Amino acid sequence: MTTLLYKKQSYMSEKELIQKAIGKKIKELRLAKKISQQDMAAYCNFETPNYCRIESGRTNPTLYTLYVIAKNLQIPLCELVAEI
């Protein structure tokens, strides 16, 4: 049972790392296009605090959420997860 708990903790760490990596990528792409967080949230029809949580990696966005973000950044969806 200890092993199972260890694996679950490792999984959570990996999950958090992935969320942070995706959030960082979104932020880099947004900044490259000179879009504010508030404007990006509005384009995506998200509340600004929710969008901020995505960029900071504090939430696990759905595939549809990532699709909406990619669409508004005018990039292919796969670019958000490439090299992760």
Secondary structure by P-SEA (a helix, b strand, c coil): caaaaaaaaaaaaaaaaaaaaaaaaaaaaaaaacccaaaaaaaacccaaaaaaaaaccccccaaaaaaaaaaaccccccccccc
